Amino acid sequence: MVLNNKEKESNIALNIDQMRKLISLGMDCDDASMVYHPLTQHSDIFNLQVTNIEYRKKLRNNPKTMAIIGEDNFNRMYGRDVPAYTADDILRKLPQEITVNGIKHRIFFTIRSRGKKPEYQASYNFADEDGKMKSSLMDVWKSDSFLTLLYGILVWCITHKHLPL
């Protein structure tokens, strides 16, 4: 399956639509290392920035701080933020091994040259009796963007219930 990202492509993090898709599939994305933060309270323009997840959790869970800041101010500051996964975030989420029809498969990545551009490929494979790598899955992911490739695998893992949500 060849994966395309028609949205504005970023080599840093998934875009807002991709993140919203993951959230709609039931994934808790609060552990994202980046966030899309609106320029202003009513802006539809978002900046991608590194986020301090622990700081926000401590802020949210501290009754004294929340009493000073107030729920409305906290929501104004952070309420419209959209989490943004980096390649590293996704790699930590992806299962290295899945079981299909009682056979354990491990994930493998390759890079192939397509002219001047690389093509990233991935699949879940198993070793047969002779030690040769085989795949009982029909899905082989291909993309010219490593981040888009990882996103496609993550969505597949969620929809095929290989990730606990």
DSSP file (Angstrom, degrees, kcal/mol; ACC not computed):
  #  RESIDUE AA STRUCTURE BP1 BP2  ACC     N-H-->O    O-->H-N    N-H-->O    O-->H-N    TCO  KAPPA ALPHA  PHI   PSI    X-CA   Y-CA   Z-CA
    1    1 A M              0   0    0      0, 0.0   141,-1.8     0, 0.0     2,-0.5   0.000 360.0 360.0 360.0 123.4    0.0    0.0    0.0
    2    2 A V  B     -a  142   0A   0    139,-0.2     2,-0.5   141,-0.0   141,-0.2  -0.758 360.0-146.1 -90.1 130.9    1.5    3.3   -1.1
    3    3 A L        -     0   0    0    139,-2.9     2,-0.4    -2,-0.5   141,-0.4  -0.835  16.1-175.2-104.6 131.4    0.9    6.1    1.4
    4    4 A N        -     0   0    0     -2,-0.5     2,-0.5   139,-0.1     3,-0.1  -0.942  15.8-157.1-122.6 147.1    0.4    9.7    0.3
    5    5 A N        +     0   0    0     -2,-0.4     4,-0.1     1,-0.1   143,-0.0  -0.896  10.9 178.9-122.3  99.4   -0.1   12.8    2.4
    6    6 A K        +     0   0    0     -2,-0.5     3,-0.1     2,-0.1    -1,-0.1   0.659  58.5  88.8 -76.1 -15.5   -1.9   15.4    0.4
    7    7 A E  S    S-     0   0    0      1,-0.2     2,-0.4    -3,-0.1    -2,-0.1  -0.146 106.8 -64.5 -70.5 173.7   -1.8   17.8    3.3
    8    8 A K        -     0   0    0      1,-0.1     2,-0.3     2,-0.0    -1,-0.2  -0.506  66.2-132.3 -60.3 117.7    1.1   20.2    3.9
    9    9 A E        -     0   0    0     -2,-0.4     2,-0.4    -4,-0.1    -1,-0.1  -0.543  24.1-170.6 -84.2 138.2    3.8   17.8    4.6
   10   10 A S        -     0   0    0     -2,-0.3   137,-0.1     3,-0.2     5,-0.1  -0.983  20.8-158.0-125.1 138.3    6.2   18.2    7.5
   11   11 A N  S    S+     0   0    0     -2,-0.4    76,-0.2     1,-0.1     3,-0.1   0.453  93.5  54.9 -88.2  -0.9    9.3   16.1    8.1
   12   12 A I  S    S-     0   0    0      1,-0.3    75,-0.5    74,-0.1     2,-0.3   0.884 116.6  -7.5 -98.0 -49.8    9.0   17.0   11.8
   13   13 A A  B    S-E   86   0B   0     73,-0.2    -1,-0.3    74,-0.1    73,-0.2  -0.962  76.0 -85.7-148.4 159.8    5.6   16.0   13.0
   14   14 A L        -     0   0    0     71,-2.5     2,-0.1    -2,-0.3    -3,-0.0  -0.286  53.3-108.6 -61.3 154.2    2.3   14.6   11.7
   15   15 A N     >  -     0   0    0     -5,-0.1     4,-2.3     1,-0.1     5,-0.2  -0.294  30.6 -98.6 -82.9 174.0   -0.2   17.3   10.6
   16   16 A I  H  > S+     0   0    0      1,-0.2     4,-2.7     2,-0.2     5,-0.2   0.896 122.0  51.3 -61.0 -43.9   -3.3   18.4   12.5
   17   17 A D  H  > S+     0   0    0      1,-0.2     4,-1.9     2,-0.2    -1,-0.2   0.901 110.1  49.7 -63.0 -40.4   -5.6   16.2   10.3
   18   18 A Q  H  > S+     0   0    0      2,-0.2     4,-2.0     1,-0.2    -1,-0.2   0.916 112.1  48.0 -63.4 -42.4   -3.5   13.1   10.9
   19   19 A M  H  X S+     0   0    0     -4,-2.3     4,-2.3     1,-0.2    -2,-0.2   0.910 110.2  51.4 -66.2 -41.0   -3.5   13.7   14.6
   20   20 A R  H  X S+     0   0    0     -4,-2.7     4,-2.4     1,-0.2    -1,-0.2   0.863 107.6  54.1 -63.5 -34.4   -7.2   14.2   14.7
   21   21 A K  H  X S+     0   0    0     -4,-1.9     4,-1.4     2,-0.2    -1,-0.2   0.923 108.3  48.7 -63.7 -44.6   -7.6   10.9   12.8
   22   22 A L  H  <>S+     0   0    0     -4,-2.0     5,-2.2     1,-0.2     4,-0.2   0.916 112.4  48.4 -61.3 -42.9   -5.6    9.1   15.4
   23   23 A I  H ><5S+     0   0    0     -4,-2.3     3,-1.6     1,-0.2    -1,-0.2   0.901 108.8  53.3 -64.1 -40.7   -7.6   10.7   18.2
   24   24 A S  H 3<5S+     0   0    0     -4,-2.4    -1,-0.2     1,-0.3    -2,-0.2   0.775 103.2  58.3 -66.7 -24.6  -10.9    9.7   16.4
   25   25 A L  T 3<5S-     0   0    0     -4,-1.4    -1,-0.3    -3,-0.2    -2,-0.2   0.498 128.4 -99.3 -80.7  -3.6   -9.6    6.1   16.3
   26   26 A G  T < 5S+     0   0    0     -3,-1.6     2,-0.3     1,-0.3    -3,-0.2   0.495  72.6 147.0 102.7   4.9   -9.4    6.2   20.0
   27   27 A M      < -     0   0    0     -5,-2.2     2,-0.8     1,-0.1    -1,-0.3  -0.587  46.7-135.2 -78.6 133.1   -5.7    6.8   20.6
   28   28 A D        +     0   0    0     -2,-0.3     3,-0.4     1,-0.1    -1,-0.1  -0.793  25.6 179.7 -83.9 110.1   -4.7    8.9   23.6
   29   29 A C    >   +     0   0    0     -2,-0.8     3,-1.7     1,-0.2    -1,-0.1   0.133  44.4 114.1-102.4  18.8   -2.2   11.3   22.1
   30   30 A D  T 3   +     0   0    0      1,-0.3    -1,-0.2    53,-0.1    -2,-0.0   0.641  69.4  65.6 -65.5 -12.8   -1.4   13.2   25.3
   31   31 A D  T 3  S+     0   0    0     -3,-0.4    -1,-0.3    52,-0.0    -2,-0.1   0.318  71.2 131.5 -92.3   9.5    2.2   11.9   25.2
   32   32 A A    <   -     0   0    0     -3,-1.7    53,-0.2     1,-0.1    21,-0.1  -0.345  54.6-144.4 -62.9 140.5    3.1   13.7   22.0
   33   33 A S  S    S+     0   0    0     51,-0.2    18,-2.0    17,-0.1     2,-0.3   0.566  81.8  42.4 -85.6  -7.5    6.4   15.6   22.2
   34   34 A M  E     -FG  50  84C   0     50,-1.2    50,-2.6    16,-0.3     2,-0.3  -0.877  67.6-161.3-131.5 167.7    5.1   18.4   20.1
   35   35 A V  E     -FG  49  83C   0     14,-2.7    14,-2.6    -2,-0.3     2,-0.7  -0.998  22.9-127.3-148.5 145.9    1.9   20.4   19.8
   36   36 A Y  E     -FG  48  82C   0     46,-3.6    46,-2.1    -2,-0.3    12,-0.2  -0.886  35.1-171.2 -91.8 116.3    0.1   22.6   17.4
   37   37 A H  E     -F   47   0C   0     10,-2.9    10,-3.1    -2,-0.7    44,-0.1  -0.929  23.8-115.7-113.9 129.7   -0.7   25.8   19.4
   38   38 A P  E     -F   46   0C   0      0, 0.0     8,-0.3     0, 0.0     6,-0.1  -0.323  17.0-129.5 -65.4 145.4   -2.9   28.5   17.9
   39   39 A L  S    S+     0   0    0      6,-2.7     2,-0.3     1,-0.1     7,-0.1   0.910  90.1   2.6 -59.4 -43.4   -1.3   31.9   17.3
   40   40 A T  S >  S-     0   0    0      5,-0.3     3,-1.0     1,-0.0     5,-0.1  -0.843  89.8 -90.8-136.4 174.7   -4.1   33.7   19.2
   41   41 A Q  T 3  S+     0   0    0     -2,-0.3    -2,-0.0     1,-0.3    -1,-0.0   0.835 126.3  28.6 -57.7 -35.7   -7.1   32.6   21.1
   42   42 A H  T 3  S+     0   0    0     -4,-0.0    -1,-0.3     2,-0.0     2,-0.1   0.289  94.6 122.4-110.1   9.5   -9.4   32.8   18.0
   43   43 A S    <   -     0   0    0     -3,-1.0     0, 0.0     1,-0.1     0, 0.0  -0.412  49.6-158.6 -77.2 146.5   -6.8   32.1   15.3
   44   44 A D  S    S+     0   0    0     -2,-0.1     2,-0.5    -6,-0.1    -1,-0.1   0.237  72.5  94.5-100.2   9.4   -7.1   29.2   12.9
   45   45 A I        -     0   0    0     -5,-0.1    -6,-2.7     2,-0.0     2,-0.4  -0.901  61.4-164.5-103.6 127.1   -3.4   29.4   12.3
   46   46 A F  E     -F   38   0C   0     -2,-0.5     2,-0.4    -8,-0.3   -10,-0.1  -0.878  11.0-146.4-115.6 143.3   -1.3   27.0   14.4
   47   47 A N  E     -F   37   0C   0    -10,-3.1   -10,-2.9    -2,-0.4     2,-0.5  -0.877  18.8-129.9-102.2 138.8    2.4   27.0   15.2
   48   48 A L  E     +F   36   0C   0     -2,-0.4     2,-0.3   -12,-0.2   -12,-0.2  -0.785  41.8 161.9 -86.2 125.8    4.2   23.7   15.7
   49   49 A Q  E     -F   35   0C   0    -14,-2.6   -14,-2.7    -2,-0.5     2,-0.2  -0.982  44.3 -97.7-145.4 156.1    6.2   23.8   18.9
   50   50 A V  E     -F   34   0C   0     -2,-0.3     2,-0.3   -16,-0.2   -16,-0.3  -0.479  43.9-151.4 -68.6 141.6    7.8   21.5   21.4
   51   51 A T        -     0   0    0    -18,-2.0     2,-0.9    -2,-0.2     3,-0.1  -0.876  16.5-137.5-119.0 151.5    5.6   20.8   24.4
   52   52 A N     >  -     0   0    0     -2,-0.3     4,-1.9     1,-0.2     5,-0.2  -0.842  22.3-177.6-105.5  93.6    6.4   20.0   28.0
   53   53 A I  H  > S+     0   0    0     -2,-0.9     4,-2.3     1,-0.2    -1,-0.2   0.900  80.4  51.5 -59.7 -45.0    3.8   17.3   28.7
   54   54 A E  H  > S+     0   0    0      1,-0.2     4,-2.8     2,-0.2    -1,-0.2   0.881 106.8  54.3 -63.8 -38.4    4.9   16.9   32.4
   55   55 A Y  H  > S+     0   0    0      1,-0.2     4,-2.7     2,-0.2    -1,-0.2   0.938 110.2  46.2 -60.8 -46.7    4.6   20.7   33.0
   56   56 A R  H  X S+     0   0    0     -4,-1.9     4,-2.7     2,-0.2    -1,-0.2   0.891 112.8  49.9 -65.0 -38.9    1.0   20.8   31.7
   57   57 A K  H  X S+     0   0    0     -4,-2.3     4,-2.4     2,-0.2    -2,-0.2   0.925 112.8  46.6 -64.7 -44.0    0.0   17.7   33.7
   58   58 A K  H  X S+     0   0    0     -4,-2.8     4,-0.8     2,-0.2    -2,-0.2   0.915 113.6  49.2 -63.3 -42.1    1.5   19.2   36.9
   59   59 A L  H >< S+     0   0    0     -4,-2.7     3,-0.7    -5,-0.2     7,-0.2   0.937 113.9  45.3 -60.5 -47.8   -0.2   22.5   36.2
   60   60 A R  H 3< S+     0   0    0     -4,-2.7    -1,-0.2     1,-0.2    -2,-0.2   0.856 116.0  46.1 -65.0 -37.0   -3.5   20.8   35.6
   61   61 A N  H 3< S+     0   0    0     -4,-2.4    -1,-0.2    -5,-0.2    -2,-0.2   0.466  90.0  92.3 -89.9  -1.9   -3.2   18.5   38.6
   62   62 A N    <X  -     0   0    0     -4,-0.8     4,-2.6    -3,-0.7     5,-0.2  -0.827  58.5-164.0 -96.3 107.7   -2.1   21.2   41.1
   63   63 A P  H  > S+     0   0    0      0, 0.0     4,-1.9     0, 0.0    -1,-0.2   0.847  87.8  52.6 -60.3 -35.5   -5.2   22.6   42.8
   64   64 A K  H  > S+     0   0    0      2,-0.2     4,-1.6     1,-0.2     5,-0.1   0.943 112.3  43.9 -66.3 -46.8   -3.4   25.7   44.1
   65   65 A T  H  > S+     0   0    0      1,-0.2     4,-3.1     2,-0.2     5,-0.3   0.915 113.9  50.2 -64.1 -43.0   -2.1   26.7   40.7
   66   66 A M  H  X S+     0   0    0     -4,-2.6     4,-2.7     1,-0.2    -1,-0.2   0.838 106.7  55.9 -65.7 -31.8   -5.4   26.0   39.0
   67   67 A A  H  < S+     0   0    0     -4,-1.9    -1,-0.2    -5,-0.2    -2,-0.2   0.872 113.6  41.1 -66.6 -35.4   -7.1   28.2   41.6
   68   68 A I  H  < S+     0   0    0     -4,-1.6    -2,-0.2    -3,-0.1    -1,-0.2   0.939 124.6  35.2 -75.5 -49.6   -4.8   31.0   40.6
   69   69 A I  H  < S-     0   0    0     -4,-3.1     4,-0.4    -5,-0.1    -3,-0.2   0.925 103.2-143.2 -71.3 -45.6   -4.9   30.5   36.9
   70   70 A G     X  -     0   0    0     -4,-2.7     4,-2.3    -5,-0.3     5,-0.2   0.209  22.2 -93.9  89.0 145.9   -8.5   29.4   36.7
   71   71 A E  H  > S+     0   0    0      1,-0.2     4,-2.6     2,-0.2     5,-0.2   0.880 123.1  53.4 -60.0 -41.7  -10.0   26.7   34.4
   72   72 A D  H  > S+     0   0    0      2,-0.2     4,-2.3     1,-0.2    -1,-0.2   0.920 110.2  46.0 -63.7 -44.3  -11.0   29.3   31.8
   73   73 A N  H  > S+     0   0    0     -4,-0.4     4,-2.5     2,-0.2    -1,-0.2   0.907 112.0  51.6 -65.2 -40.9   -7.5   30.7   31.5
   74   74 A F  H  X S+     0   0    0     -4,-2.3     4,-2.8     1,-0.2     5,-0.4   0.935 112.2  46.4 -59.9 -45.3   -6.0   27.2   31.3
   75   75 A N  H  X S+     0   0    0     -4,-2.6     4,-2.1     1,-0.2     5,-0.4   0.855 111.3  52.1 -66.3 -34.9   -8.4   26.3   28.5
   76   76 A R  H  < S+     0   0    0     -4,-2.3     4,-0.2    -5,-0.2    -1,-0.2   0.888 115.5  41.9 -66.2 -38.3   -7.6   29.5   26.7
   77   77 A M  H  < S+     0   0    0     -4,-2.5    -2,-0.2    -5,-0.1    -1,-0.2   0.905 139.8   4.7 -74.3 -41.9   -3.9   28.8   26.9
   78   78 A Y  H >< S+     0   0    0     -4,-2.8     3,-1.3    -5,-0.2    -3,-0.2   0.485  99.9  96.6-125.0  -6.2   -4.0   25.1   26.1
   79   79 A G  T 3< S+     0   0    0     -4,-2.1    -3,-0.2    -5,-0.4    -4,-0.1   0.777  90.9  42.1 -64.9 -29.7   -7.5   24.1   25.2
   80   80 A R  T 3  S+     0   0    0     -5,-0.4    -1,-0.3    -4,-0.2    -2,-0.1   0.387  85.5 124.0 -98.4   3.3   -7.2   24.3   21.5
   81   81 A D    <   -     0   0    0     -3,-1.3   -44,-0.2   -44,-0.1    -3,-0.1  -0.343  48.5-152.8 -63.1 143.1   -3.8   22.7   21.3
   82   82 A V  E     -G   36   0C   0    -46,-2.1   -46,-3.6    -2,-0.0    -2,-0.1  -0.985  19.5-122.6-117.3 123.8   -3.6   19.7   19.0
   83   83 A P  E     -G   35   0C   0      0, 0.0     2,-0.4     0, 0.0   -48,-0.3  -0.243  23.6-154.1 -61.7 155.3   -0.9   17.1   19.9
   84   84 A A  E     -G   34   0C   0    -50,-2.6   -50,-1.2   -55,-0.1     2,-0.3  -0.951   2.9-146.3-138.7 115.7    1.7   16.3   17.2
   85   85 A Y        -     0   0    0     -2,-0.4   -71,-2.5   -53,-0.2     2,-0.2  -0.602   9.8-154.3 -80.7 137.7    3.6   13.0   17.0
   86   86 A T  B  >  -E   13   0B   0     -2,-0.3     4,-2.1   -73,-0.2     5,-0.2  -0.505  37.8 -97.6 -93.8 173.0    7.2   13.0   15.7
   87   87 A A  H  > S+     0   0    0    -75,-0.5     4,-2.7     1,-0.2     5,-0.2   0.900 127.4  53.2 -58.8 -40.5    8.7    9.9   14.1
   88   88 A D  H  > S+     0   0    0      1,-0.2     4,-1.7     2,-0.2    -1,-0.2   0.903 106.6  51.9 -62.4 -41.8   10.3    9.1   17.4
   89   89 A D  H  > S+     0   0    0      1,-0.2     4,-1.1     2,-0.2    -1,-0.2   0.927 112.7  45.1 -59.1 -45.6    6.9    9.3   19.2
   90   90 A I  H >X S+     0   0    0     -4,-2.1     4,-2.6     1,-0.2     3,-0.5   0.906 108.4  55.7 -68.2 -42.1    5.4    6.9   16.6
   91   91 A L  H 3< S+     0   0    0     -4,-2.7    -1,-0.2     1,-0.3    -2,-0.2   0.857 106.6  51.9 -59.7 -34.2    8.3    4.4   16.7
   92   92 A R  H 3< S+     0   0    0     -4,-1.7    -1,-0.3    -5,-0.2    -2,-0.2   0.806 113.3  45.7 -69.7 -28.4    7.8    4.2   20.5
   93   93 A K  H << S+     0   0    0     -4,-1.1    -2,-0.2    -3,-0.5    -1,-0.2   0.844  91.2  93.3 -82.3 -36.6    4.1    3.4   19.9
   94   94 A L  S  < S-     0   0    0     -4,-2.6     2,-0.3     1,-0.1    60,-0.1  -0.314  81.7-117.0 -64.4 135.6    4.4    0.8   17.2
   95   95 A P        -     0   0    0      0, 0.0    -1,-0.1     0, 0.0     3,-0.1  -0.572  14.0-153.0 -70.8 131.0    4.6   -2.8   18.3
   96   96 A Q  S    S+     0   0    0     -2,-0.3    11,-2.1     1,-0.2     2,-0.4   0.775  84.3  29.4 -71.5 -25.0    7.9   -4.3   17.3
   97   97 A E  E     +B  106   0A   0      9,-0.2     2,-0.3    27,-0.1     9,-0.2  -0.999  66.6 179.5-139.7 136.5    6.1   -7.7   17.2
   98   98 A I  E     -B  105   0A   0      7,-2.4     7,-3.6    -2,-0.4     2,-0.5  -0.928  24.3-128.4-130.2 158.3    2.6   -8.7   16.4
   99   99 A T  E     +B  104   0A   0     -2,-0.3     2,-0.4     5,-0.2     5,-0.2  -0.939  24.8 178.1-110.8 125.2    0.9  -12.1   16.2
  100  100 A V  E >  S-B  103   0A   0      3,-2.7     3,-2.0    -2,-0.5    36,-0.0  -0.991  74.6 -15.4-127.2 122.0   -1.1  -13.1   13.1
  101  101 A N  T 3  S-     0   0    0     -2,-0.4    -1,-0.1     1,-0.3     3,-0.1   0.865 128.9 -54.3  52.1  39.8   -2.7  -16.5   12.9
  102  102 A G  T 3  S+     0   0    0      1,-0.2     2,-0.5    -3,-0.0    -1,-0.3   0.482 115.7 115.4  77.9   2.6   -0.5  -17.7   15.8
  103  103 A I  E <   -B  100   0A   0     -3,-2.0    -3,-2.7    23,-0.0     2,-0.4  -0.908  64.6-130.0-110.1 129.9    2.7  -16.6   14.1
  104  104 A K  E     -B   99   0A   0     -2,-0.5     2,-0.4    -5,-0.2    -5,-0.2  -0.643  25.0-167.1 -80.6 129.1    4.9  -13.9   15.5
  105  105 A H  E     -B   98   0A   0     -7,-3.6    -7,-2.4    -2,-0.4     2,-0.3  -0.920   5.8-153.1-114.9 140.2    5.8  -11.2   13.0
  106  106 A R  E     -BC  97 125A   0     19,-3.1    19,-2.9    -2,-0.4     2,-0.3  -0.863  24.6-110.0-111.4 149.6    8.5   -8.5   13.6
  107  107 A I  E     - C   0 124A   0    -11,-2.1     2,-0.4    -2,-0.3    17,-0.2  -0.577  33.9-170.3 -80.9 138.8    8.5   -5.1   11.9
  108  108 A F  E     - C   0 123A   0     15,-2.6    15,-1.7    -2,-0.3     2,-0.4  -0.988   6.0-160.4-130.6 139.3   11.2   -4.5    9.2
  109  109 A F  E     + C   0 122A   0     -2,-0.4     2,-0.3    13,-0.2    13,-0.2  -0.928  11.2 177.3-117.5 142.3   12.1   -1.2    7.5
  110  110 A T  E     - C   0 121A   0     11,-2.6    11,-2.8    -2,-0.4     2,-0.5  -0.962  19.1-145.0-137.9 159.1   14.0   -0.8    4.3
  111  111 A I  E     - C   0 120A   0     -2,-0.3     2,-0.3     9,-0.2     9,-0.2  -0.994  18.2-173.6-124.4 127.3   15.1    2.1    2.1
  112  112 A R  E     - C   0 119A   0      7,-3.0     7,-3.3    -2,-0.5     2,-0.5  -0.877  25.7-116.7-117.7 152.5   15.1    1.8   -1.6
  113  113 A S  E     - C   0 118A   0     -2,-0.3     2,-0.5     5,-0.2     3,-0.1  -0.773  24.9-177.8 -90.7 128.1   16.4    4.3   -4.2
  114  114 A R  E >   - C   0 117A   0      3,-3.0     3,-1.8    -2,-0.5     2,-0.5  -0.808  67.2 -65.1-121.0  87.0   13.9    5.7   -6.6
  115  115 A G  T 3  S-     0   0    0     -2,-0.5    -1,-0.0     1,-0.3     0, 0.0  -0.582 114.8 -19.8  68.7-122.4   16.0    7.9   -8.8
  116  116 A K  T 3  S+     0   0    0     -2,-0.5    -1,-0.3    -3,-0.1    -3,-0.0   0.579 128.5  76.0 -93.0 -11.2   17.3   10.7   -6.6
  117  117 A K  E <  S-C  114   0A   0     -3,-1.8    -3,-3.0     1,-0.0     2,-0.2  -0.791  78.1-126.1-105.1 143.4   14.6   10.2   -3.9
  118  118 A P  E     -C  113   0A   0      0, 0.0     2,-0.5     0, 0.0    -5,-0.2  -0.539  14.2-148.8 -79.6 152.0   14.5    7.4   -1.3
  119  119 A E  E     -C  112   0A   0     -7,-3.3    -7,-3.0    -2,-0.2     2,-0.4  -0.991  11.4-148.0-119.4 122.6   11.5    5.2   -0.9
  120  120 A Y  E     -CD 111 143A   0     23,-3.2    23,-2.2    -2,-0.5     2,-0.3  -0.718  18.3-175.5 -90.4 138.0   10.8    4.0    2.6
  121  121 A Q  E     +CD 110 142A   0    -11,-2.8   -11,-2.6    -2,-0.4     2,-0.3  -0.964   6.5 177.0-133.5 150.4    9.2    0.5    3.0
  122  122 A A  E     +CD 109 141A   0     19,-2.0    19,-2.5    -2,-0.3     2,-0.3  -0.993   5.0 161.3-149.6 152.2    8.0   -1.4    6.0
  123  123 A S  E     -C  108   0A   0    -15,-1.7   -15,-2.6    -2,-0.3     2,-0.6  -0.972  39.9-111.9-161.2 159.8    6.3   -4.7    6.7
  124  124 A Y  E     +C  107   0A   0     15,-0.5    13,-0.4    -2,-0.3     2,-0.3  -0.903  48.1 174.0 -96.7 121.2    5.7   -7.2    9.4
  125  125 A N  E     -C  106   0A   0    -19,-2.9   -19,-3.1    -2,-0.6     2,-0.3  -0.786  21.2-154.2-126.2 165.3    7.5  -10.4    8.6
  126  126 A F  E     -H  134   0D   0      8,-3.2     8,-3.4    -2,-0.3     2,-0.5  -0.930  25.3-111.3-134.5 161.8    8.4  -13.8   10.1
  127  127 A A  E     -H  133   0D   0     -2,-0.3     6,-0.2     6,-0.2     5,-0.0  -0.811  30.4-145.1 -95.5 130.7   11.2  -16.3    9.6
  128  128 A D    >   -     0   0    0      4,-2.7     3,-1.9    -2,-0.5    -1,-0.0  -0.119  41.2 -79.7 -80.9-173.1   10.3  -19.6    8.0
  129  129 A E  T 3  S+     0   0    0      1,-0.3    -1,-0.1     2,-0.1    -2,-0.0   0.794 133.2  50.7 -60.5 -28.6   11.8  -23.0    8.8
  130  130 A D  T 3  S-     0   0    0      2,-0.1    -1,-0.3     1,-0.0     3,-0.1   0.433 119.7-108.9 -88.7   0.3   14.8  -22.2    6.6
  131  131 A G  S <  S+     0   0    0     -3,-1.9     2,-0.3     1,-0.3    -2,-0.1   0.526  72.8 140.7  85.0   5.4   15.4  -18.8    8.3
  132  132 A K        -     0   0    0      1,-0.1    -4,-2.7    -5,-0.0     2,-0.3  -0.614  57.8-111.4 -83.8 142.0   14.2  -16.8    5.3
  133  133 A M  E     +H  127   0D   0     -2,-0.3     2,-0.3    -6,-0.2    -6,-0.2  -0.556  44.9 169.6 -75.8 131.2   12.0  -13.8    5.9
  134  134 A K  E     -H  126   0D   0     -8,-3.4    -8,-3.2    -2,-0.3     2,-0.4  -0.878  23.9-142.7-133.7 164.8    8.4  -14.2    4.8
  135  135 A S        -     0   0    0     -2,-0.3   -10,-0.1   -10,-0.2   -30,-0.0  -0.995  13.1-173.8-133.1 129.5    5.2  -12.2    5.3
  136  136 A S        +     0   0    0     -2,-0.4     2,-0.3   -12,-0.2   -11,-0.1   0.401  69.2  89.6 -95.4   1.3    1.8  -13.7    5.7
  137  137 A L        -     0   0    0    -13,-0.4    -2,-0.1     2,-0.1   -37,-0.0  -0.697  68.6-148.2 -97.3 149.8    0.4  -10.1    5.5
  138  138 A M  S    S+     0   0    0     -2,-0.3     2,-0.6   -15,-0.0    -1,-0.1   0.636  72.0  97.8 -85.1 -15.6   -0.7   -8.4    2.4
  139  139 A D        +     0   0    0    -15,-0.1   -15,-0.5     2,-0.0     2,-0.4  -0.657  38.6 163.0 -88.5 116.6    0.3   -5.0    3.7
  140  140 A V        -     0   0    0     -2,-0.6     2,-0.3   -17,-0.1   -17,-0.2  -0.997  28.7-143.6-123.8 123.6    3.6   -3.6    2.7
  141  141 A W  E     + D   0 122A   0    -19,-2.5   -19,-2.0    -2,-0.4     2,-0.4  -0.698  20.4 179.1 -93.9 139.9    3.8    0.1    3.3
  142  142 A K  E     +aD   2 121A   0   -141,-1.8  -139,-2.9    -2,-0.3     2,-0.3  -0.999  10.2 148.5-139.0 139.3    5.7    2.4    1.0
  143  143 A S  E     - D   0 120A   0    -23,-2.2   -23,-3.2    -2,-0.4  -139,-0.1  -0.974  48.7-131.7-163.0 154.8    6.2    6.2    1.0
  144  144 A D  S    S+     0   0    0   -141,-0.4     2,-0.5    -2,-0.3   -23,-0.1   0.440  99.1  65.9 -87.7   0.5    8.7    8.8    0.1
  145  145 A S     >  -     0   0    0   -142,-0.2     4,-2.2   -25,-0.1     5,-0.1  -0.985  69.9-155.0-122.3 123.3    8.3   10.3    3.6
  146  146 A F  H  > S+     0   0    0     -2,-0.5     4,-2.4     1,-0.2     5,-0.2   0.882  97.9  52.9 -62.2 -38.4    9.4    8.3    6.6
  147  147 A L  H  > S+     0   0    0      2,-0.2     4,-2.2     1,-0.2    -1,-0.2   0.908 109.2  47.9 -64.8 -42.8    6.9   10.1    8.8
  148  148 A T  H  > S+     0   0    0      2,-0.2     4,-2.3     1,-0.2    -1,-0.2   0.885 110.3  53.6 -64.6 -38.7    4.0    9.3    6.4
  149  149 A L  H  X S+     0   0    0     -4,-2.2     4,-2.0     2,-0.2    -2,-0.2   0.943 109.9  46.8 -58.9 -49.3    5.1    5.7    6.4
  150  150 A L  H  X S+     0   0    0     -4,-2.4     4,-2.5     1,-0.2    -2,-0.2   0.887 110.0  53.7 -62.5 -39.8    5.0    5.5   10.2
  151  151 A Y  H  X S+     0   0    0     -4,-2.2     4,-2.6     1,-0.2     5,-0.2   0.927 107.9  50.3 -59.8 -46.3    1.6    7.1   10.3
  152  152 A G  H  X S+     0   0    0     -4,-2.3     4,-2.1     1,-0.2    -1,-0.2   0.892 111.6  47.5 -60.5 -41.3    0.2    4.5    7.9
  153  153 A I  H  X S+     0   0    0     -4,-2.0     4,-2.8     2,-0.2    -1,-0.2   0.913 111.3  51.7 -66.1 -42.4    1.6    1.7    9.9
  154  154 A L  H  X S+     0   0    0     -4,-2.5     4,-2.2     2,-0.2    -2,-0.2   0.924 110.5  47.3 -61.6 -45.6    0.2    3.2   13.1
  155  155 A V  H  X S+     0   0    0     -4,-2.6     4,-2.8     2,-0.2     5,-0.2   0.919 112.8  50.3 -61.3 -43.4   -3.3    3.6   11.7
  156  156 A W  H  X S+     0   0    0     -4,-2.1     4,-2.2    -5,-0.2    -2,-0.2   0.927 109.7  50.3 -60.2 -45.8   -3.1    0.0   10.4
  157  157 A C  H  <>S+     0   0    0     -4,-2.8     5,-3.2     2,-0.2     6,-0.8   0.885 113.1  46.6 -61.6 -39.0   -2.1   -1.3   13.8
  158  158 A I  H ><5S+     0   0    0     -4,-2.2     3,-1.5     3,-0.2    -2,-0.2   0.959 114.2  45.8 -67.3 -50.5   -4.9    0.6   15.5
  159  159 A T  H 3<5S+     0   0    0     -4,-2.8    -2,-0.2     1,-0.3    -1,-0.2   0.779 115.1  47.5 -67.9 -26.1   -7.6   -0.5   13.0
  160  160 A H  T 3<5S-     0   0    0     -4,-2.2    -1,-0.3    -5,-0.2    -2,-0.2   0.259 114.7-117.4 -97.2  11.7   -6.4   -4.2   13.1
  161  161 A K  T < 5S+     0   0    0     -3,-1.5    -3,-0.2    -5,-0.1    -2,-0.1   0.830  75.1 130.6  59.9  38.8   -6.3   -4.1   16.9
  162  162 A H      < +     0   0    0     -5,-3.2    -4,-0.2    -6,-0.2    -1,-0.1   0.401  64.0  62.3 -96.3   0.4   -2.5   -4.6   17.3
  163  163 A L  S    S-     0   0    0     -6,-0.8     2,-0.4    -5,-0.2    -2,-0.1  -0.992  84.0-129.0-125.2 129.0   -2.3   -1.7   19.7
  164  164 A P              0   0    0      0, 0.0    -2,-0.0     0, 0.0    -6,-0.0  -0.622 360.0 360.0 -73.9 132.3   -4.0   -1.5   23.0
  165  165 A L              0   0    0     -2,-0.4  -137,-0.1  -138,-0.1    -7,-0.0   0.400 360.0 360.0-107.1 360.0   -6.0    1.8   23.3
